[in-house]
């Protein structure tokens, strides 16, 4: 797994996990504002500088790879900031290595979908071998991020997705579909270990906004915020607001406070 470290001489670490079609580079709007933390950013398999293996258990393997990096770099605990597909990896990492997690930010959370969207995802899963990735991903990105104000984040992810191999695209879509049925065990781990969770979503993230609300209902002690006039990739589209919310959350963890506005 390819990774990059930004050492800010801090005692605390942040782990950045990007979304489908992204890479370390898609966090460029966050790196500067995370100056009070050491930052570890990873490229998921088949993204950026990471190769893809034609093997089962991609999600579990990704969590193990991240842990191997933590061991190698002598990092004991991390605050996870994840986006979209990265929220799946974050939840799997928490499930396997809960003792290494201090807090979790889930932006554009993609689990806990309603039956209608699960059916759509099943249809998408079935189409992945029929429609070429170079056609499918831009089409899917435009469906998920249709508005004019989504253009910046949409264009970034379409551009980055062209660097991703078709095998990786298909394998990660499969993980997205399969993991929809594992939410209960993930939430149980979070609750049992009293891990602080912050759910962030754009109000215009039509596919997943209700999923976020349902998840917050299941993790009552979690914080939640919806960003106005914002779509799925809130870390790019509303980077300044996103950064402020995340840093306030992390500072609140330091001070044992959790008050976050529900809408901004």
N, C-alpha and C positions, 0 to 999 in steps of 0.2 A: 504494500500500500504506500503510495506516494504521500508525503506530508511536508509541511513547512512550519517552522517555529519562529515566532516573533517574541524575542526575549526582552521584556521590559523591566527586568530585575525585581519582579514581584514574588511574593510567596504564594500567590493564588494563580490558578490556571483556568483558562476558558478553552473548551473544545468546540470547534466549528464543524458542523456536518451539513453539507450542501444538499440540494434537491436533484431530481432527475434532470440530466442534461447539463448540470452545473459543474463547478470545479472550485478549487481554492480561490480562483480569480473572482468568483461571483460574490466573495465576501470583502471585496476591496473597499466598499463603503463603510465597513464596520471596523476594520483593523486600527485605524488611527484613533477612533474614539474609545477603544479598549486598552488605552495606554496604561491603565492601572493594573492590568493583568498580563501575565505571560499568555500567549495565544498559540494553540496547536490547531492547525487547519489541515484537514485530510482530503484527498481525492478518493472517492468511493471506487470500487472496482469498475473498470471500463470507462472511467471519467478522467479527464485531465491527464496526469502522468501515471495513472494506475492501469495495469493490464487487467484483462478479464480471464477467469478460468472457467472452462466448460465443465462445471461440477455442481452438485446439489448443495443446498444449505448456504446460499449466497448471503442471506441476512446474518445468520449465525457466524459465518466466516468473517464477515465485515466487522462484527463486534469483537471477535477474537483478534483480528488484525490490529484494531485500535488499542486493545489491551496490550498487545505485544509492543506497540510503540510506547505506551505509558511505562511499561517495565524497562524498556531500553533507555528511555530518557529520564528514568527515576522520578516520574510524576505520580504522586500518591493519590490525589483527588482532582476532579475537574468539575467545573460548572459547564454543562452542555448547552450550546445554542444550536438548534437544528431547524431546518427549513424543509417543508414539503416531504419528499421521499426521505430526507435525512431524519425526519421525526420517527420513521420506522426503525432506522438504525439506532437512534437514541433510545427508544423504548426497549429494543433487544439488548443493548448494552447495559441499561439499567437492570433488566431482568437477570442478566448473567453476572454483572459486576456491580451490584448495588452499593457495595462498600467503598467503591471508588468514585461515587457520584455525590456531589455536594448540592446541586440544584439542576433543574431542567427547564429550558425554554423551548416550547414547541410552537413554531411559527408556521402557519399554513398546514395545520395538523390534518393528516389524510386518513386517519382511522375513524371507526364508528360511523360509517356512512349509512344513510337510510336505504331501505330495500330497493327503491327506484334507482339510486346511484350505484348500488352494488350490482344491479342487473345491467346497467350501462357499462360498468367496469368489466363485467363478465363478457359483454359483447366486444369491448375493446380488446380484452385478452384473446378472444377468438380471432380478431382481425389482424393480430400482430404479425402473423406469417403471410398474410395476403397483401397488405399494403406496405410498401417500402418505407423504412424509417424516415428517409429524407422527405417523403410526402406526408407520412402519418404524424410525425412530431409537430411540424409547423401547423398542421390542421388542428391537432389536439390542443396546442398552445393557444390558438385563436379562439377555440371554443371555451377554454378555461379563462382566458384573459381577453375578452372581446372589445372592451371599451378603449377610447382614444387615450385616456390617462393610464392604461395598462401597457401602452406601446413600448416604453423604455424597457421594462422588465421582460416583456414578451420577446422583443428583439434580441436581448442579451441571451435568453435561454434558447431561442432558435439557433442563434449563431454558435453557442457552445455545444448544442446537441449535434451539430454536423461533425464535431470532432469525436463523437462517441460511436463505437462500433455497433452494428445492428444486433449482434449477439448480446451485448450488454443491455441494449434497450429492451429486447424481448425478455431477458432474464429478470430485469428489475420490474418490468410490468407484472410478471408472474408473482414476484415477491409481494408487490402491492396488493394483488388480488388475494393471495393466500393469507396474508397477515391481517386482513380485515376480521378474521375469526379468532384472533388471539388477544384482543383488547382486555378481556376479563382478567387474564393472568398478569398482564402488564400492570393494570391498575391495582391489583392485589399487592404486587411487589412495592409499588409506590406508597400505598397506604400503610403497609406493614412496617415500612422503614421511614415513614413520616418525611418523605422527600419533598422539598418545595418545588412546585410546578407553576409555570407561567404560560398560559395559552394566549397567543397573539394571532389575530386574523384581520384581514381586510374586510370591511363591511360588504364589498362587492365580490368576495370570494364565493360565488354562488354554489359551487360544487360542495364546499366543505364548511361553510359558516354554521349550518345547523349541527354538523358533526361536532364542532367545537363546543357549542352550547350543551349538547348531550353529554359530552365528555366532562365538562365542568360540573355538571349535575352529579356525575359519578365520583368526582374527586372534589368534594365540597370545600376542602381547605385550599384548593388551588386558586390562583389569581387568573383573571381573564380580561383582555382588552380588545375591542374592535376599533380599527383605525378607519376613520371616515374617508370616503372617496378613494378607496384603495382596493386592489384586487388581491390575487393569490400571493404574489412575490413581494410582500410588504417590506422586506429588507432592502430592496432596490427601489421600488416605487415611492416609498415614503421613508427613505433611509434615515433622515434626521430624527423623525418622530420615533421610528423603530429603535434607533440607538439609544435615545433618551429613555424610552420605556425599559429596555433591557438593562441599562446601567442603573436605573432607579431600582429595578428588581434586585439586581446583584448587590447593590448597596444596602437594600432592605434586608437581605439575607445576612449581611455582615452585622447589621444592627438589630437583627431579629424582628424586623417589621415587614409587613406584606401588603400594605395598602396600595393598590393600583387602580386608576380610574377604569371604569367598564367601557367607556367610549372616549376617543380623543380625535 
